[in-house]
Amino acid sequence: MTRPPQNRKRAPRRKQLDPARRAAFDVLRAVSERDSYANLALPALLRERGIEGRDAAFATELTYGTCRTRGLLDAVISKAAGRPTERIDPVLLDLLRLGAYQLLRTRVEPHAAVSTTVEQAAIEFDSARAGFVNGVLRTIAGRDEQSWIAELAPARDADPVGHAAFSHAHPRWIAQAFTDALGADAGQLEQLLASDDERPEVHLAARPAALTAEELAAATGGTVGRYSPYAVHLPGGDPGQIAAVREGHAQVQDEGSQLVARALTLAELDGPDTGRWLDLCAGPGGKTALLASIGAASGARVVAVEPGERRAELVEQNTRGLDVEVHRVDGRESGLEPGFDRVLVDAPCTGLGALRRRPEARWRRQPGDVPALVKLQKELLAAAIKLTRPGGVVLYATCSPHLAETVGVVADAIRRHPVTALDTRPLFAPADDIGAGPHVQLWPHRHGTDAMFAAALKVGKVG
């Protein structure tokens, strides 16, 4: 006997994340799983999927914001879940981070932030874990960010650095490094940390002889920079779509980075400048290109050293049409003939000065990274000094204010090698409030640039 068909209640069809949230979630997974860089992965994904306008802006806010605030989000998620984040599935954790960020730091309606995240958890896993996500996010939504900070942050009186670090979503060791570098201005720590959480403007450099900053600003709708004669600031958008950038007449480059390259060309030499310039740590080539553009007026030729194959290719791409000779060698053992007039050592570093542009970097870097980098920095600077002629200048620079990577490396070079420190501050004019000298320290909260450090050293005769 055949039974009549039963009326089964169909399970509701789960709704996938919208394009903006999906893009943000996929980039978060790439950062977590493959150590991808969000500022590289997201633009490529947006172009690939044709996401533009408001959706692209929303995806950018969610991706970069979630990456920047990961430590704070994880502390809140752990408290709301009643378990450490290490005991939460990594995929589920990235979903929770995405939902928590919307609840705590955006104007997204709480029900929308919760429901979209719960729906995706059900698709990725099952209804049980979707229920877990629902419970955690509803707990988080019950309080605002300041209420969570008041409960979870170290007490301000007992640990002011730790309190500031937690409140502004920075690892404590980085906040301490900033405090040490600020010195007498350590009271500005909160301003500095807050500036790291702001979405930075896009900075362009107009290449000399190709066009002026004023012409570039007029063509792009941007504004001329405050300090560099080549700088233009854009409020946002994809700079790869700008005609001047595509044609090689302009490049994407932080204004502080522009000032570093320009400073090397302004330093006074003993004796004539023969036009032999060297960029010992060239990749990806932004400073190399600006050096070559500036040097073209006097007939200078730039030799660029970059050991990494991919980064060397980028140097070649970014300097196409300029008088640059690229060497794929280690700068410590380059085999180059000494006698350079001007040498730039833009050394590999922790990158703590560019955290606002590399949102996941603050959680990826560890204090244990510093000693190996300092050793490398000292070796590169020593090699640069040997390659510079007597009376020539070496400009040592890092995109980090960490004292071990900056004044510590320079002091070691002065002790060990025939160099004297030059007053670097005039080379950065008209920028002011850049330190007591002789070196220079730029800051995001003061100058709107990355926290670039620079020290110019005059090479003397050996013996």
Secondary structure, 3 states (H helix, E strand, C coil): CCCCCCCCCCCCCCCCCCHHHHHHHHHHHHHHHHCCCHHHHHHHHHHHHCCCHHHHHHHHHHHHHHHHCHHHHHHHHHHHHCCCHHHCCHHHHHHHHHHHHHHHHCCCCHHHHHHHHHHHHHHHCCHHHHHHHHHHHHHHHCCCHHHHHHHHCCCCCCCHHHHHHHHCCCCHHHHHHHHHHHHHHHHHHHHHHHHHCCCCCEEEEECCCCCCHHHHHHHHCCEECCCCCCEEEECCCCHHHCHHHHCCCEEECCHHHHHHHHHHHHCCCCCCCCCEEEECCCCCCHHHHHHHHHHHHHCCEEEEECCCHHHHHHHHHHCCCCCEEEECCCHHHCCCCCCEEEEEEECCCCCHHHCCCCCCHHHHCCCCHHHHHHHHHHHHHHHHHHHEEEEEEEEEEECCCCCCCCHHHHHHHHHHCCEEECCCHHHHCCCCCCCCCCCEECCHHHHCCCCCEEEEEEECCCC
